[in-house]
């Protein structure tokens, strides 16, 4: 069941004339330099979205000489399309993932994802990043893909490996949160944040540690010449590095086997602000086990972000053309679920994202280029997966292999 809760997810925002919730702040820009001549660095990170930003910060913090490039303004690719629901729960439920890759490996994936949320919070605190982080519980509602019995089994499986989840029956769910479903899983350890602000703050922190940021830079080719990696650009300058990290979302697809992911379209809306007394208890992150599905959260200014309605339309023109119809469907579903008939659309957007059949991200060496790596978030936990990806890549660069690296090879 595809989800795009966290980074929309390796999405490229197609509708640039649709207002985005994340765009209107002086805190959401970072100075960049023009690439005027050949440059040399230890690690080159291609992609200045949230994944590239966290990777660059992780590596710069470890003492590496880092350079970051992007063909767009930083943060304006997939990151700007994110609904930024920060969860340890991945698209594939633990019970199903256990059947796909085995119980032990599935448990490791979920535990690592849970750790990644805590690690992200620690990174934000360590570097004093302006992120608008807010701790939230998460509610996973029964739907047509997983009913209440399946969710009860899922909650039990999570409990066995020590994850902070418990099952709510329909009566407790209605009485406590007001959602009329047959059951749900309530999990602790989730959060929300401002994705652009977090991305920009991470880039600024990386620059403060010595990283260099260039944009726009359009990378055309990378190859190993026997001594180092040479990365050519559309405008001529060549960048030479010991290690290369492609953190460009699904646009890095040539580096990753095609059977590792599918390209899916998704849509999202933000409502006009509503009275805070009308919002559900604890302002939980909410998502459902249905197909097509819905996911939603609140914002600091009392909007509701709603996303979903994923489909296989991959052409940007088709995504844009469907925004009006998809947005209305999302609004109608949100009204029905919340009982808030006053909801109105204020923002609407669409994007494309990569989806792995296992619901897992892909972090792997790039074939034929020693020292080069690719990060592909895949699915609904893009920001959470970015933290894991940065850690796995750091291990690959330092030679201290991450113990979970083999779980995310695609």
Buried (B, 14 or more C-beta within 10 A) or exposed (E): BBBBBBBBBBBBBBBEEBBBBBEEEEEBEBEBEEBEEEBEBBBBBBBBBBBBBBBBBBBBBBEBBBBBBBBBBBBBBBBBBBBBBBBBBBBBBBBBBBEEBEBEBBBBBBBBBBBBBEBBBEBBEEBEBBBBBBEBBBBBBBBEBBBBEBBBBBBBBBEEBEBBBBBBBBEBBEEBBEBEBBBBBBBBBBBBBBBBBBBBBBBBBBBEBEBBBBBBBBBEEBEBEEEBBBBBBEEEBBBBBBBBBBBBBBBBBEBBEEEBBBBBBBBBBBBBBBEEEEBBEEBBBBBBBBEBBBBBBBBEEBBBBBBBBBBEBEEBEBBBEBBEEBBEBBBEBBBEBBEBEEBEBEBBBBBBBBBBEBBBBBBBBBEEBBBBBBBBBBBBBBBBBBBBBBBBBBBBBBEEEBEBBEBBBB
